[in-house]
Amino acid sequence: MRVAIKTLGCRQNQYESDALQESLRQDGYTAVGPDDAADLFIINTCSVTNEADADSRQAVRRAIRRNPSARVVVTGCYAQVGAEEIAAISGVALVAGNGEKAQLAELIAGLREQAPPLIAVSDIQQSRRFAPLPTPVAAARSRALLKVQDGCGYRCTFCIVPETRGPNRSQSTESALRELQALVEAGYPEVVLTGTHLGTYGRDLPIGRSIAGLVAEMLEAAAPARLRLSSLDPHEVGEELIDCFGRYGNLCRHLHLPVQSGDEAVLKRMRRPHTADDFRRLVEQLVEAVPGIAIGTDVIVGFPGEGEEEFEQTYRLLDRLPIAYLHVFNYSQRKGTVAASMPNQIPKDVRATRSAALRALSDVKWQRFRQTQVGQSFSAVVLEGRDARTGRLEALTDNYMTVRLENAEGSIGRMIDLTITAATERETVGRLTGRVQK
């Protein structure tokens, strides 16, 4: 039996798709690509915006057209909040919520031929324990993902995620370390920690664990593999976590810190737990404490009530700070959120103009950052893909630069040593100077 999985959305979804594939592999399924013919097709959906819902529906219909005899299973965040809409699509066999992912293989095994769609979606707000999934040791990628946290207890006015993922739930430290060890023993040179709201790790555990404490233990256990952190809110990065960069050589010098806006009034309307000044001071502290660190951020453009002056505050803050890159998002009215009904919604053309300005700023910053790294040496993981334009292999440095390589054949999935030789507007180029075995 062949199984294909299509994943939309975040790294957490990708981890869960890898884990579901591992579970089904243990049940005798053979994994195939999402463009291949399959007997079972799973769509792991996203629901972060209304557009993501539409993309998810489109992916479901496409899977049914291409695999008319397959059982089509829909799970993920859109399945959690839009189960009835999905079940109404002819050809869907099962709709499973995020809380049912750990039992998905059992639900699939129990499906009956020619039955109406089965809807298995529980109230995610009642979830109180982290639900482990099989460790995806056989995922076909150069870097491993490791989910250690699920859910979010915050209530940002633009965000639907607390409704789709439920409250904060953390994996036990002992379980997380076991999973990490399995991934390191499987040969992954880098492990990326992920979660819905990674920085809140441990707040629900009886002994009051923290993300900084978990990271310190993992860095010791992971060596020689390196550890990378996914997004953290600025107020969640404290002295203990910053100290880890100096104490351990295998923590990637890369942090993604979503600021969302540089204007204090907009941040308050968003219900963000930090101020623009908090963000400024943290970025300056990190750049001073961790030479070569790449700091990225998320920015939402055109939030309700964002006038020209509020936007300029954001632009000025990001322009003067030593940030390496920006991820820029046009504000999207997400039904079910507080912000969707706020007054002073910003016209689409204004949002587009502002986002273009910030993306141009990001391009300048990213090139400037990469140019400061020319002539320096790095350890880097050779990625499984190739540059689409040149066909050359690519490697990822610890500080998040994707480097095109001239002479790295046979190194996919390995840690290598390289030196940056050039950083142009279009690419970062390096040469292989040594090789570190998995």
Beta strands, then each sheet from edge to edge (+ up, - down):
strand 1: 2-7
strand 2: 30-32
strand 3: 40-45
strand 4: 71-76
strand 5: 92-96
strand 6: 118-120
strand 7: 144-150
strand 8: 169-170
strand 9: 190-195
strand 10: 226-229
strand 11: 254-256
strand 12: 294-301
strand 13: 325-330
strand 14: 377-386
strand 15: 393-397
strand 16: 402-405
strand 17: 415-423
strand 18: 428-436
sheet 1: 2+ 1+ 3+ 4+ 5+ 6+
sheet 2: 8+ 7- 9- 10-
sheet 3: 11+ 12+ 13+
sheet 4: 14+ 15- 16+ 18+ 17- 14+
end
